[in-house]
Amino acid sequence: MLPDQIDYQPKTRLLFGQGSLLQVGDICKELGGNHILIVTDQGVVQAGHVDRVTDLLKTAGLTYAIFDQVKENPTTGIVDECVKLAQSENIDLIIGLGGGSSLDAAKGCNFIYTNGGQMQDYWGVGKASKPMLPLVAIPTTAGTGSECQKYALISDEKTHQKMACGDLKAAAKVAILEPELTLTQPRLVTISTGIDAMTHAVEAAVTKTRNHLSCMFSRESFCLTANHFIKVLKDPNNLEARAKMQLGAAYAGIAIENSMLGAAHAMANPLTAHYDVVHGQAVGLMLPLVIQYNAKDSQLLKEYASLTRYAGLASSSDSDDKALEKLITFFETILEICELPRCLEEYGAKRDNVSVLAEDASKQWTGTHNPIDVSTIDFELMYKSAFSFCDEKTIENKSVKSKTNV
């Protein structure tokens, strides 16, 4: 049963569609921006997107500064460097331009620039006591949904711990979804962000804190992303499919805001921290295991089956068990199509480190929202299951070699 309470506090105006970026200058002026800090990364600069935005700001009579040193999984050090530039430029509005890392870094900068201290002071929810600058989020990927969330995910420079720093004041005032900006995503970025978006939709659909609103956005998100992800892979210039992926990712972000995530993200973060596994790939590897774990509960089985049918991956005549099987097969097939290894050892993970991974996973905040409690031992068993694919691959390779030698 879904909880019967909803506390929906939308803080972000969502502007979607081809040509929507053209409004960025007017939007910044409406929000009181005069001297703007653009937070981005080198890939976005090289793709020409920063020039496109700055041209529009110049046309609107606005001045700007650019921080273009964001890296994947932004750290406290990167945020501190961004804040230094913001302070020297005396900015009054921030634009986050890029993937989730750029948007998170922009939010992180906003916390410290307006409220002082360091990122560790804002780990948790609602710890910013002073007003924050208006933020305009312009995603160039279709994955994290950060443009529709109040959280900044920042890694501690020393411990590598990912800190979720959330505050309603940190949410973007406006999110501009310009589908054309996602056309320049490299294939691997398209893959990892797309898998991340689909995982967001599935996890947000079943958490302890889910409600009718979050489930609505989860369903729409999964329907959009599951039905257009492969289309994008086959034809990277398919703008309609790119647009559906971008909108689906944003819907997943809204779902997360009203539901949170689960054990797949809790298991993915240690893989990224210890072995630099790309986040989208890490969650994609862990999600089928978590689905199987959660689906032991009959009500959750129904939830997964309903989600699968809504996306058209299963028919109304399929039993719940059959629909679940099709959901898991869908994600396993995605990994195959994307040519991503399912064996953790191919990502550098070590079997003798499973207990450490499990301990780290048990400390992740997202895991507390999983619909079924997950103990450290449960996490350890799921990690071990992930390593079982390595054994299967070894057997398969030996079989191929044996046939070759005959």
Number of C-alpha atoms within 10 A of each C-alpha: 8 12 10 8 11 13 8 11 9 15 16 20 13 17 15 17 14 15 12 14 22 15 14 21 21 17 17 25 15 9 16 13 22 18 19 23 26 27 28 27 22 14 19 20 16 10 14 12 18 22 13 13 19 20 14 18 23 12 12 17 13 18 15 19 18 18 20 18 17 25 15 13 22 24 25 22 15 20 26 18 14 26 24 13 17 24 11 9 14 14 20 19 23 27 27 28 28 27 29 27 26 32 33 32 30 30 35 29 30 26 31 20 23 16 17 14 11 16 24 14 14 21 19 14 13 14 14 20 11 11 12 21 23 22 29 27 32 28 28 25 28 33 31 29 28 31 31 27 27 25 25 31 25 27 22 16 13 9 8 17 17 22 21 22 25 23 22 17 22 27 25 29 21 23 25 25 27 23 26 19 24 23 18 18 19 12 13 15 17 24 24 22 26 30 30 24 30 29 29 30 32 26 28 32 32 30 26 19 20 28 22 16 16 27 25 14 23 32 24 21 29 27 23 22 31 26 16 21 22 17 17 24 19 10 11 19 15 15 17 15 22 28 26 22 33 31 25 30 34 28 26 39 29 28 32 27 22 24 25 25 30 29 31 26 27 26 30 24 25 26 23 20 19 14 14 15 19 20 22 25 25 25 28 26 24 22 24 21 19 21 21 15 15 21 19 11 13 11 13 19 20 17 19 25 26 19 26 27 21 16 19 13 17 21 15 13 9 13 13 20 15 13 24 26 17 18 23 18 13 16 19 17 12 18 18 12 12 16 9 18 16 22 19 22 14 11 18 13 18 13 14 8 12 18 17 14 25 23 17 19 26 23 14 22 19 20 23 19 23 24 22 19 12 19 14 17 13 14 25 21 16 20 21 16 14 20 19 15 16 17 12 12 14 12 12 12 12 12 11 11 11 10 9 8 6 5
